[in-house]
Every structure is written in structure tokens, then in C-alpha cells.
Amino acid sequence: MALPINEELAGAWRALVGSAHAGDGWRSIAISGLEGGRLQAGRKFPENREALLVGFVSVNTPPAAMLPAAAGFCVERVTSDLPGDWLALIRQEEGGIELFSRMATDVVAAVAASAAATHQRQMQLFLGRVRAWQQFMSRKKGALDAEAELGLTGELVCLERLLDADVDVYAAIESWRGPLDGLQDFELGTGAIEVKSTLSHDGFPATIMSLEQLDDSTRQPLFLFGCRFALAMSGDTLGDRIATLRIRLGSDPAAAARFENALLLAGFVDEHAEHYTRRLIVSDSRFLRVDETFPRLVAATVPAAIRRARYEIDLDATGAAAFSLEDVLELTGAV
């Protein structure tokens, strides 16, 4: 039986600790995941730092200055006797081995899942996954708080609805912009969808984070997807919902890889899944069009002296008519 990725990496790094190595250079051991030994656990000497090496053939590697780096790791080109072009994800001195191991394990899984892709695509996936970790590590660490958990769940429900409506799988994942700090959570065709979630059954409070969030001057039409949840033993945890989506995306490796990057940028890692114990069902949902008749604050309609605003709307009190998802997709030109 094959070892789990994390154990295989840890075992290889341990085996290389005592390697006699004079001067600068690399010692590495091939691990499973890609044909031809193109995934290797290694150590860089004389620093004796843990690394993950990935080999490619006939690819255009970015300039060294454009390779990702953060406080705990860096990516470098590898000069060695190994055939092909190699990139190494290397732990830096200030980086803890536990977090680096989690990162390397995740990157191996992402690259191995793309085994059927071209080497150029595999390299792009490798760098994309590392950059997602770079952004994740620059943010607050630890599990999502209750509010962020609920917000992410609402965005995932919207994503599920898009897939249920037969929106192209990759296009649906690509449209999800919330984790990428998009102005709205989804960008579809010429329009957008902003998602607001609540557990309240006394009105439908929706917090608007800025003057720009409900501004439709850039993308039209703009819709607000309100998703009301209720606690129920028959409901799904955040981990359950993500597991189901992973199964649905399994037939499209490119979409699956983009989904995993988005989850990481949203602050979700599998190690925290058991922290999310609330089981939620959708008790009410609606798509509302945001236009000049919708109650909102935007830069064009507030006094010029007002530069920023954060406010709350009760969606139940807006009087806005609900649209079907089919209408939303047609009006945005997404179908």
C-alpha cells in the first residue's frame, strides 16, 4: 500500500538529513505522483533545507524575479544533473516545518491530479497553487470565524446553483471572484452577483461593505443573492458541502484545481474541517436585481464628502421582486 503523501515526504526528508554532501547542491529522492520521477523530495545544501522538486520538459519558466516567495518559503530554478527543467519549493529558515509540510503535501496532490495535462500546464498549476498558499499565509491564520464560515457557505450554495443550471463547469468556477477579493462574489457575462448570507429569521440583514459593492456602473446587470440558512441535523457542514462539490468537479481537473485555489484563498484548509460543526440547510433564497430602484448607497448618489460607508440593508424590507436564476443567466449573457 502506498504511503500517504505527507508520510512519503517526511520519510524522504528524514532519509536525507544525514546525507554526506560536500559543498552546495541538492540531494533528492523520487516520490510518487508523476511519471519519470518528476516529483522529488529534496534537501538543499549547505543549508540542509527541506524542498519539493518538480521536473518539466520543454516549458517556458518565468524569470526568477517572478517566482513566488514568502516569509516561510521560496521557489527557485534548480541547476542539477537531473534531465529537464526543474523548480524547487524550498523551506526558508523562518518557516516552520509543520506548515511547510502541509503546503508541500497539498502542492504534490494538486500536481499529481494534473498528471494527464501538458508539462506547461502542470507548471502553471504548480505555481498557481504555491501562489494561493502565498496569499493564504499573508492573511490571518487559523479556522474561519462563524461569520466567514457562513459567508463562504453562501457563496458555495450560489456556485451549486450555477452548476445545477448547467453553466459550464470551468466557467462557473472561473466566475467565482469572492476569494480573489473581487468587488462582487461572482462575475457572469457582463453582470455580477453579490452573495449575502444570514441565519436570522427576524428580517434579512445584509451588511454592505463599501460604496462600491452594490454599484452597477461597472458590471450590469448586478444581482444580490440572499441566502437564509437554518440549523438542522439533516443539514450539511461546510466540509460536507465542499466534499460534494469536489466530487462534482472531479471530471474537470482544471476546474477542480481552480476551485481548490479559491478555497485556500477564502481561508479554508482541510485540516480545519472538523472545526466547522454547524449543519445548515437553505430555508430561503432569492435573486434581487440591484439598480437605481434598489435601496443602496453608491458614490454617485451620496455627498462628495462621503468617501467610505459600511451599512446594513434588510432584504425583506426592500420590496424588490425576486428573479429566477434562469433570468439572471439570460440577463447577464452568461448563457
C-alpha positions as CSV (number, residue, x, y, z in Angstrom):
1,M,0.0,0.0,0.0
2,A,1.4,3.4,-1.0
3,L,2.2,5.8,1.8
4,P,0.1,9.0,2.2
5,I,1.8,12.0,0.6
6,N,2.7,13.6,3.8
7,E,4.4,10.5,5.2
8,E,6.2,9.9,2.0
9,L,7.6,13.4,2.0
10,A,8.5,13.3,5.7
11,G,10.3,9.9,5.3
12,A,12.3,11.1,2.3
13,W,13.4,14.3,4.1
14,R,14.4,12.3,7.2
15,A,16.4,9.9,5.0
16,L,18.3,12.9,3.5
17,V,19.1,14.5,6.9
18,G,22.3,12.6,7.4
19,S,23.4,12.6,3.7
20,A,27.0,13.4,3.3
21,H,27.2,16.2,0.9
22,A,30.2,18.4,0.3
23,G,29.6,22.0,-0.8
24,D,26.5,23.5,-2.4
25,G,23.9,21.4,-4.2
26,W,21.0,19.1,-4.0
27,R,20.2,15.6,-2.7
28,S,16.8,14.2,-3.6
29,I,14.6,11.1,-3.6
30,A,11.8,10.5,-6.1
31,I,8.3,10.3,-4.7
32,S,5.1,9.1,-6.3
33,G,2.8,11.4,-8.2
34,L,4.2,11.9,-11.7
35,E,5.8,9.6,-14.2
36,G,9.6,9.6,-14.7
37,G,10.5,10.6,-11.2
38,R,9.5,14.2,-11.8
39,L,8.4,14.7,-8.2
40,Q,11.2,14.6,-5.7
41,A,11.6,15.3,-2.0
42,G,15.0,17.0,-1.5
43,R,17.3,19.0,0.6
44,K,19.4,22.0,-0.4
45,F,22.9,22.1,0.9
46,P,24.8,23.6,2.7
47,E,21.6,25.0,4.3
48,N,20.1,21.5,4.7
49,R,16.6,22.9,4.0
50,E,13.6,20.7,3.0
51,A,12.3,21.1,-0.5
52,L,9.9,19.8,-3.1
53,L,11.4,19.5,-6.6
54,V,9.2,19.2,-9.7
55,G,10.6,18.5,-13.2
56,F,9.2,19.6,-16.5
57,V,10.2,19.1,-20.2
58,S,10.1,21.9,-22.8
59,V,8.4,24.5,-20.7
60,N,8.8,28.3,-20.5
61,T,9.7,29.0,-16.9
62,P,9.1,32.5,-15.6
63,P,12.1,34.8,-14.8
64,A,13.5,34.2,-11.3
65,A,12.1,37.6,-10.1
66,M,8.5,36.4,-10.9
67,L,8.7,33.2,-9.0
68,P,6.6,33.2,-5.7
69,A,8.3,33.7,-2.4
70,A,7.0,34.5,1.1
71,A,8.4,34.6,4.7
72,G,8.5,30.8,5.0
73,F,9.3,29.6,1.6
74,C,10.6,30.4,-1.9
75,V,10.6,28.9,-5.4
76,E,13.8,28.6,-7.3
77,R,15.0,27.1,-10.5
78,V,17.2,24.1,-9.9
79,T,20.5,23.6,-11.6
80,S,21.4,19.9,-11.3
81,D,22.2,16.7,-13.3
82,L,18.5,15.9,-13.5
83,P,17.1,16.0,-17.0
84,G,14.6,18.7,-18.0
85,D,13.7,21.9,-16.3
86,W,13.2,21.8,-12.5
87,L,11.6,24.1,-10.0
88,A,12.0,23.7,-6.2
89,L,9.7,24.8,-3.4
90,I,12.2,25.4,-0.6
91,R,11.5,26.0,3.1
92,Q,13.2,29.1,4.4
93,E,14.8,29.3,7.8
94,E,12.0,31.4,9.3
95,G,9.4,28.9,8.0
96,G,8.0,26.2,10.3
97,I,8.4,22.7,9.1
98,E,4.8,21.8,10.0
99,L,3.2,24.5,7.8
100,F,5.7,23.8,5.1
101,S,4.9,20.1,5.1
102,R,1.2,20.9,4.8
103,M,1.9,23.2,1.9
104,A,4.2,20.7,0.1
105,T,1.7,17.9,0.6
106,D,-1.1,20.0,-0.8
107,V,1.1,21.1,-3.8
108,V,2.0,17.4,-4.5
109,A,-1.6,16.5,-4.6
110,A,-2.5,19.3,-6.9
111,V,0.3,18.5,-9.3
112,A,-0.3,14.7,-9.2
113,A,-4.0,15.3,-10.1
114,S,-2.8,17.0,-13.3
115,A,-0.7,14.1,-14.4
116,A,-2.6,13.9,-17.8
117,A,-2.0,17.6,-18.6
118,T,0.9,19.0,-20.6
119,H,4.1,19.9,-18.8
120,Q,3.4,23.6,-19.4
121,R,0.0,23.3,-17.8
122,Q,1.5,21.3,-14.9
123,M,4.0,24.0,-14.2
124,Q,1.2,26.6,-14.3
125,L,-0.8,24.6,-11.8
126,F,2.3,24.2,-9.5
127,L,3.0,27.9,-9.5
128,G,-0.7,28.8,-9.1
129,R,-1.1,26.5,-6.1
130,V,2.1,27.9,-4.5
131,R,0.8,31.5,-5.1
132,A,-2.5,30.6,-3.5
133,W,-0.6,29.4,-0.4
134,Q,1.5,32.6,-0.6
135,Q,-1.7,34.7,-0.3
136,F,-3.2,32.4,2.3
137,M,-0.1,32.8,4.5
138,S,-0.2,36.5,4.2
139,R,-3.7,36.6,5.8
140,K,-5.0,35.7,9.2
141,K,-4.2,32.1,10.0
142,G,-6.5,29.6,11.8
143,A,-10.0,28.4,11.1
144,L,-12.6,30.8,9.7
145,D,-14.8,32.5,12.3
146,A,-18.5,31.9,12.3
147,E,-19.3,34.9,10.1
148,A,-16.7,34.0,7.5
149,E,-17.9,30.3,7.6
150,L,-21.5,31.4,6.9
151,G,-20.3,33.8,4.1
152,L,-18.3,31.1,2.4
153,T,-21.2,28.6,2.7
154,G,-23.5,31.1,0.9
155,E,-21.0,31.5,-1.9
156,L,-20.8,27.8,-2.3
157,V,-24.6,27.5,-2.5
158,C,-24.6,30.1,-5.3
159,L,-21.9,28.0,-7.0
160,E,-24.0,24.9,-6.6
161,R,-27.0,26.7,-8.2
162,L,-24.9,27.7,-11.2
163,L,-23.8,24.1,-11.7
164,D,-27.4,22.8,-11.3
165,A,-28.4,25.3,-14.0
166,D,-25.9,23.6,-16.4
167,V,-23.5,26.5,-16.5
168,D,-20.2,25.2,-17.9
169,V,-18.2,23.8,-15.0
170,Y,-15.0,25.7,-15.6
171,A,-16.9,28.9,-16.4
172,A,-18.8,28.6,-13.1
173,I,-15.6,28.2,-11.1
174,E,-13.9,31.0,-13.0
175,S,-16.8,33.3,-12.3
176,W,-16.3,32.9,-8.5
177,R,-14.4,36.0,-7.6
178,G,-15.1,36.5,-3.9
179,P,-12.0,34.7,-2.7
180,L,-9.9,36.7,-5.1
181,D,-11.1,40.0,-3.5
182,G,-13.4,40.7,-6.3
183,L,-15.8,43.6,-5.9
184,Q,-18.7,41.2,-6.2
185,D,-18.6,37.5,-5.4
186,F,-19.4,36.2,-9.0
187,E,-18.8,37.8,-12.4
188,L,-21.1,36.4,-15.0
189,G,-21.1,37.6,-18.6
190,T,-21.5,41.4,-18.4
191,G,-23.0,41.3,-14.9
192,A,-22.3,40.1,-11.4
193,I,-23.8,38.5,-8.3
194,E,-23.1,39.6,-4.7
195,V,-23.9,36.9,-2.1
196,K,-25.3,37.7,1.3
197,S,-26.0,35.1,3.9
198,T,-27.9,35.1,7.2
199,L,-29.1,32.8,10.0
200,S,-31.6,35.5,11.1
201,H,-35.4,34.8,10.9
202,D,-36.2,38.3,12.0
203,G,-35.8,40.2,8.8
204,F,-32.9,39.5,6.4
205,P,-30.0,41.7,7.4
206,A,-27.3,42.1,4.8
207,T,-24.1,44.1,5.5
208,I,-22.8,46.1,2.6
209,M,-19.1,46.6,3.0
210,S,-18.5,49.6,0.8
211,L,-20.0,52.2,-1.6
212,E,-18.7,50.1,-4.5
213,Q,-20.2,46.7,-3.5
214,L,-23.7,47.5,-4.9
215,D,-22.6,49.9,-7.6
216,D,-23.7,48.6,-11.0
217,S,-21.8,51.2,-13.0
218,T,-19.0,48.8,-13.9
219,R,-20.9,45.5,-14.4
220,Q,-24.5,45.3,-15.4
221,P,-26.9,43.9,-14.5
222,L,-26.0,43.4,-10.8
223,F,-27.9,40.9,-8.7
224,L,-27.9,40.2,-5.0
225,F,-28.3,36.6,-4.0
226,G,-29.7,36.4,-0.5
227,C,-29.4,33.0,1.2
228,R,-31.1,32.4,4.5
229,F,-29.9,29.3,6.5
230,A,-31.3,27.4,9.3
231,L,-29.6,24.9,11.7
232,A,-30.8,21.3,11.2
233,M,-29.4,17.9,11.9
234,S,-30.2,17.0,8.3
235,G,-28.1,19.9,7.0
236,D,-24.5,19.9,5.7
237,T,-21.4,21.2,7.4
238,L,-19.1,23.4,5.4
239,G,-16.8,20.3,5.0
240,D,-19.7,18.3,3.7
241,R,-20.6,20.9,1.1
242,I,-17.0,21.2,-0.1
243,A,-16.7,17.4,-0.4
244,T,-19.8,17.2,-2.5
245,L,-18.5,19.9,-4.8
246,R,-15.2,18.2,-5.2
247,I,-17.0,15.1,-6.4
248,R,-19.0,17.2,-8.9
249,L,-15.8,18.8,-10.2
250,G,-13.8,15.6,-10.4
251,S,-14.3,15.2,-14.2
252,D,-12.7,18.6,-14.9
253,P,-9.1,18.8,-13.4
254,A,-8.7,22.4,-14.5
255,A,-11.9,23.5,-12.7
256,A,-11.0,21.3,-9.7
257,A,-7.6,23.0,-9.4
258,R,-9.1,26.4,-9.6
259,F,-11.7,25.5,-7.0
260,E,-9.0,24.3,-4.6
261,N,-7.1,27.6,-5.1
262,A,-10.2,29.6,-4.4
263,L,-10.9,27.6,-1.2
264,L,-7.4,28.3,0.0
265,L,-7.7,32.0,-0.7
266,A,-11.1,32.0,1.1
267,G,-9.3,30.7,4.2
268,F,-10.4,27.0,4.1
269,V,-7.9,24.2,4.6
270,D,-8.9,20.6,5.2
271,E,-7.1,20.5,8.5
272,H,-9.7,22.8,9.9
273,A,-12.7,21.0,8.5
274,E,-13.7,19.4,11.8
275,H,-13.9,22.9,13.4
276,Y,-17.0,23.6,11.3
277,T,-19.7,21.6,13.1
278,R,-22.8,23.6,12.2
279,R,-25.2,21.7,10.0
280,L,-27.1,24.2,7.7
281,I,-30.0,23.9,5.3
282,V,-31.1,26.7,3.0
283,S,-34.5,27.9,4.3
284,D,-35.0,30.8,1.8
285,S,-33.1,32.2,-1.1
286,R,-33.7,34.9,-3.7
287,F,-32.0,36.8,-6.5
288,L,-32.7,40.5,-6.4
289,R,-31.8,43.0,-9.1
290,V,-29.7,45.9,-7.9
291,D,-30.4,49.1,-9.9
292,E,-31.5,52.7,-9.4
293,T,-34.7,51.5,-7.7
294,F,-32.9,49.3,-5.1
295,P,-32.1,50.9,-1.7
296,R,-28.3,51.4,-1.7
297,L,-25.5,53.8,-1.2
298,V,-23.1,54.4,-4.1
299,A,-20.5,57.0,-4.8
300,A,-22.7,58.7,-7.5
301,T,-25.6,59.4,-5.1
302,V,-24.0,60.3,-1.8
303,P,-22.5,63.7,-1.0
304,A,-19.0,64.1,-2.4
305,A,-17.6,64.4,1.1
306,I,-18.5,60.8,2.0
307,R,-15.6,58.6,0.9
308,R,-16.4,55.4,2.7
309,A,-19.5,53.6,4.0
310,R,-20.5,50.3,5.6
311,Y,-24.2,49.8,6.2
312,E,-26.9,47.2,6.6
313,I,-30.0,46.5,4.4
314,D,-33.0,44.4,5.4
315,L,-33.7,42.5,2.2
316,D,-37.1,41.6,3.5
317,A,-38.0,45.3,3.6
318,T,-36.7,46.3,0.1
319,G,-39.8,45.4,-1.8
320,A,-37.6,44.2,-4.6
321,A,-39.0,41.5,-6.9
322,A,-37.2,38.1,-7.0
323,F,-35.7,36.8,-10.2
324,S,-35.2,33.2,-11.2
325,L,-31.6,32.0,-11.8
326,E,-32.6,31.4,-15.4
327,D,-33.5,35.1,-15.7
328,V,-30.2,36.1,-14.1
329,L,-28.2,34.0,-16.5
330,E,-30.1,35.3,-19.5
331,L,-29.8,38.9,-18.5
332,T,-26.1,38.7,-17.7
333,G,-25.4,37.0,-21.0
334,A,-23.9,34.0,-19.2
335,V,-25.9,31.6,-21.3
